[in-house]
Amino acid sequence: MCGIAGALDLKGTRLFPRERLASMALALAHRGPDDEHLHLEPGLALATRRLALVDPSGGRQPLSNESGDVWVASNGELYDYPELREELLARGHMLASHCDTEAWVHLYEEHGEGTFARARGQFAVSLWDRSRRTLLLARDRVGICPLYYTERDGWLLWASEVKALLASGLVPARADARGLNHLFCFLAAPSFRSFFEGIRPVPPGHFLVVREGAVVSRRYWDLDFPDAGEERRTERPEVLVDELEAVLSRAVERRLRADAPVGAYLSGGLDSTVALALAARVRGTAPRAFTIGLEGAGLDERPHATAAARAVGAQLDVVPLGPTAIADTFPELVVATESPVFDTADACLLRLAGRVRERGLKAVLTGEGSDEAFAGYPWYKSHHVLSWLERHGAAWAPRLLRRTLFGLVGPARAPPPALLGEGRCAQEDLFEPLSRARGFLYSEALWERLGDASPLEDLDLHHPRRHRWHPLHQSLYVEHKLLLAGHLLADKGDRVSMHSSVEARYPFLDEDVVAFAASLAPEYKLRGLTDKWLLRQLAARLVPERLARRPKAMFRANPVFHGPHRPRWAEQLLSADSLRASGWFEPLAVERARALVERLPAYAPRRYVLEAGLSGVVTTQLWHHLFLGGGLCELPVWTPPVPSAQQREHLRLG
């Protein structure tokens, strides 16, 4: 993994100021502490901060092909690089290193704009074709690696993180109200806008073509499923277990490729246990494992993680965390993700990545992505039950349940949109309570800024064959497009791990694993009320049965912004003065919600919804304070890093 940044003159061939480019790169230093390199030519600038995992001595970038007319700066990994390198050499290409970055310029020579459909791995990449004056910016299929862009003063600027764009000195930090509204509607960041006005992410599975001043977005991949009834089925399920074992083993083996040790996250749940067990079998010894121990802050998974580590012979490193430590970590988390974050468990993952780095490791395997492939989340089960009742003449029961649940929040001022048009996907019951809470939390000023804009306009759920899929697969598609890219990978993935210079690697998001899982009939994912059925059959081959049969447990830390553990800065952010200063939320409504939370019992569903809404208020206020000028609490604000005297001298001489 690395951090990349760059600039392209959309109107001519101006030289981008070296000092600005260096400032952008410096803002990404945490993503690449091992090396920094800049490339400037008339009209173009490229910068890279490198985290050296493959060919540390020979993989410096930005780099070019032999003729110097195709340049690349990339973040991520091409996991099939050893095979790809042999293929390129056989076709007559000259490769000077053993680093996967060099493959990009030669893939482009072979495939042009088809390069990204050919690429396998996790990546955000910038490719410059000097002879055609064409820039390509691309992001991997599911959105593991981030990449943002904006236009200012005739320049197209791009970077791995928004902080680098702000550090250019050309981009002011202003809030995008529609981005914030998307978060409250869908619990995730949008794929086509950020929380900063005018700054957009390259969407997962897309690339930009920039030529003659025009910026055009093109899709190169989308998740697909067979038509309902045409999915893969077999009389002998063990055949499918064999296939899953083979494809997942290859995915793990590829992600163990590095010139540095690779560790593994381990919750003790099914997904991380399977990944660790396969890694132990592939390597012959288990990677070092890392887990979180919650102390009075939620479900403590240490006993399960300890049992799983013992089963595969892994050394286990535990990071204990309590409510105070989680709350104290939250400002750093928001700086790392550059966004409001609802899930307090993400702060735990930030600390876990820090421990990995303290132990001298630069990369870890993680089990994330399994639930999206094999229907592991609880809302799939509840949706299955409610759909069964509707099909069998008891539609009144789901209606009554939803009316009761949503009535806890109150009437919807702006009803949450139906994601699939016809039918109801599994996630809508998850989204709707918080989406309804907007009605009393938002200020009138925010409603006016939103106007008639619909959150549906920023979604990418328009697959032409979607309505031909099984309902479970339609919900899995929503999961991939909304929560995988916008929450799991944005708040729990790259941003929190790379904040500590650690690359997270995802075997379950391997292209072949995703395609295999998508091809399967729904009953191999959700069978009755048993989630991840096929994966559990594989797990039974690798670990004791009690681990393979362990029910899904959502990793969730208790709310830390309410009650006795709330930090002083959270109290300040919720004050009427701070709420009026930011202008996002209605102070009186927030005060009433807080008073009601204090009166309700801990197990009350209404309290859960109100706490979630108030957590959204706190984290949005915190994000505003950190990035949009401060003044809301006593915490210091984020400011671009300042080059040292030695760095300034290096720039002057360069």
GIWO-V852417 format. One record per pair of residues at least 4 apart in sequence whose ideal C-beta (glycine too) atoms are under 6 Angstrom apart, sorted by the first residue. I is the first residue (numbers start at 1). GAP is how many residues later the second one is. Records with the same first field share a line. If there is no record, write none. Layout:
# GIWO-V852417
I->GAP ; GAP
This chain:
# GIWO-V852417
1->50 ; 74 ; 497 ; 502
2->30 ; 46 ; 47 ; 48 ; 49 ; 73
3->25 ; 28 ; 29 ; 46 ; 157
4->44 ; 69 ; 71 ; 156
5->19 ; 20 ; 42 ; 154 ; 159
6->39 ; 40 ; 120 ; 152
7->9 ; 38 ; 148 ; 150
8->36 ; 127 ; 148
9->5 ; 34
10->144 ; 146 ; 203
11->143
13->29 ; 30
15->27
16->5 ; 29
18->633
19->632
20->148 ; 149
21->17 ; 24 ; 26
22->629
23->144
24->135 ; 140 ; 143 ; 144
25->11 ; 22 ; 24
26->615
27->136 ; 137 ; 140 ; 613 ; 614
28->21 ; 132 ; 136
29->20
30->469 ; 471
31->18 ; 467
32->17 ; 18 ; 19
33->468
34->16 ; 17 ; 18
35->15
36->13
37->11 ; 23
38->9
39->7 ; 23
40->5
44->84
46->16 ; 27
48->13 ; 14 ; 25
51->450
52->4
53->205 ; 207 ; 309 ; 310
54->45 ; 46 ; 205
55->4 ; 42 ; 43 ; 44
58->39 ; 41
59->38 ; 40 ; 42
61->12 ; 40
62->9 ; 11
64->4 ; 7
65->5 ; 40
66->28
69->61 ; 62
70->35 ; 38 ; 59
71->57
72->32 ; 33 ; 55
73->53
74->27 ; 30 ; 49 ; 51
75->49 ; 70 ; 85
76->46 ; 47 ; 69
77->44 ; 45
78->22 ; 25 ; 43
79->42 ; 175
80->4 ; 40
81->4 ; 19 ; 22
84->19
88->5 ; 18
93->13
95->7
97->5
103->4
104->21
107->4 ; 8
108->7 ; 19
111->4 ; 7
116->22 ; 91 ; 104
117->103
120->391
122->18 ; 22 ; 23
123->17 ; 22
124->15 ; 21 ; 23
125->13
126->11
127->9
128->7
129->5
134->77
135->75
136->71
137->21 ; 65 ; 71
138->69
139->8 ; 63 ; 65
140->4 ; 5
141->64 ; 80
142->62 ; 367
143->61 ; 342 ; 346
144->345
145->349
146->14 ; 348
147->55
148->11 ; 14 ; 51 ; 53
149->9
150->7 ; 15 ; 21 ; 48 ; 49
151->5
152->18 ; 19
153->17
156->54
157->8 ; 11
159->5 ; 6
162->34 ; 37 ; 176
165->6
166->5 ; 7
167->473
173->454 ; 455
174->23
176->17 ; 19 ; 20 ; 21
177->272 ; 273
178->275
179->11 ; 14 ; 15 ; 16
181->269
182->4 ; 8 ; 273 ; 276
183->157
184->254 ; 432
185->231 ; 250 ; 270
186->245 ; 296
187->155
188->294 ; 295 ; 298 ; 299
189->150 ; 297 ; 301
190->268
191->12 ; 269 ; 294
192->11 ; 266
193->7 ; 265
194->5 ; 7
195->144
202->4
204->281
205->14 ; 16 ; 17
206->11 ; 13
207->11
208->7 ; 9
209->7
210->5
223->254 ; 257
225->244 ; 248 ; 293
226->4 ; 5
227->241
228->242
231->290
232->287 ; 288
233->288
234->5 ; 6
241->296 ; 297
244->4 ; 294
245->293
247->265 ; 266 ; 269
248->265
249->29
251->256 ; 259 ; 262
252->26 ; 27 ; 30 ; 255
253->29
255->110 ; 250 ; 252
256->6
258->4 ; 105
260->102
261->100
262->25 ; 101
263->24 ; 25 ; 93 ; 98 ; 101
264->12 ; 23 ; 25 ; 100 ; 101
265->7 ; 25 ; 99 ; 101
266->6 ; 10 ; 23 ; 25 ; 39 ; 42
267->5 ; 34 ; 288
268->33 ; 36 ; 37 ; 40
270->269
271->96 ; 99
272->95
273->35 ; 270 ; 274
274->265
275->90 ; 92 ; 232
276->36
277->35 ; 265 ; 266
279->4 ; 8 ; 86
280->6 ; 32
286->26 ; 27 ; 28
288->27
289->20 ; 25 ; 27
290->27 ; 62 ; 66
291->14 ; 27
292->27 ; 56 ; 60
293->7 ; 9 ; 25 ; 27
294->4 ; 6
295->25 ; 27
296->26
297->25 ; 26 ; 29 ; 260 ; 261
298->258 ; 259 ; 260
301->4
302->4
308->239
309->5 ; 7
311->232 ; 233
319->32 ; 33 ; 36
321->4 ; 5 ; 27
323->237 ; 242
324->241
326->18 ; 21 ; 231 ; 234
327->233 ; 240
329->4 ; 18 ; 21 ; 22
330->17
331->304
333->8 ; 13 ; 14 ; 17
334->288 ; 289 ; 292
335->291 ; 303
336->159 ; 160 ; 163
337->4 ; 154 ; 158
340->279 ; 280 ; 283
341->5 ; 150 ; 278
342->273 ; 274
344->213 ; 216
345->210 ; 211 ; 212
346->145 ; 146
348->209
349->143 ; 147
350->146
353->143 ; 144 ; 147 ; 149
354->146
356->5 ; 8 ; 146
357->143 ; 144 ; 145
363->140 ; 142
364->140
365->140
366->138 ; 140
368->120 ; 138
369->137 ; 139 ; 140
370->4 ; 138
371->5 ; 6
372->107 ; 108 ; 112
373->135 ; 144
374->151 ; 158 ; 161
375->5 ; 150 ; 151 ; 156
376->155 ; 156 ; 176
379->4 ; 47 ; 51
380->46 ; 146
381->148
383->4 ; 43
386->12
389->5 ; 8 ; 9
390->5 ; 8
396->4
402->4
403->4
406->26 ; 30
408->197 ; 198 ; 201
409->24 ; 27 ; 28 ; 200
412->24 ; 27
413->26
416->15 ; 16 ; 19
417->39
419->6 ; 59
420->5 ; 54
424->4
425->49 ; 50 ; 53
426->49
427->4 ; 51
428->4
431->4
433->176
434->178
437->4 ; 176
438->4
440->149
441->144 ; 148 ; 172
442->4 ; 5
443->140 ; 142 ; 143
445->138
446->138
460->21
461->20
469->4 ; 5
470->52
472->50
478->4
479->4 ; 5
480->4
482->4
483->4
484->4
485->4
486->4
487->4
488->4
489->4
493->11
494->4
497->5 ; 7
508->5
520->4
523->4
524->9 ; 10
526->5
527->6
531->21
532->4
536->12
539->4 ; 9
540->5 ; 8
543->4 ; 5
545->4
559->52 ; 56
560->5
561->5 ; 9 ; 54 ; 57
562->4 ; 35 ; 49
566->4
569->64 ; 65 ; 66
570->48
572->61
573->5 ; 45 ; 48 ; 59 ; 60
576->11
578->54
579->6 ; 8
582->39 ; 42
584->36
585->5 ; 32
590->27
593->17 ; 21
597->10 ; 13 ; 14
600->4 ; 7
607->4
621->11
624->4
625->5 ; 7 ; 8
626->11 ; 12
627->11
630->7
643->4 ; 5
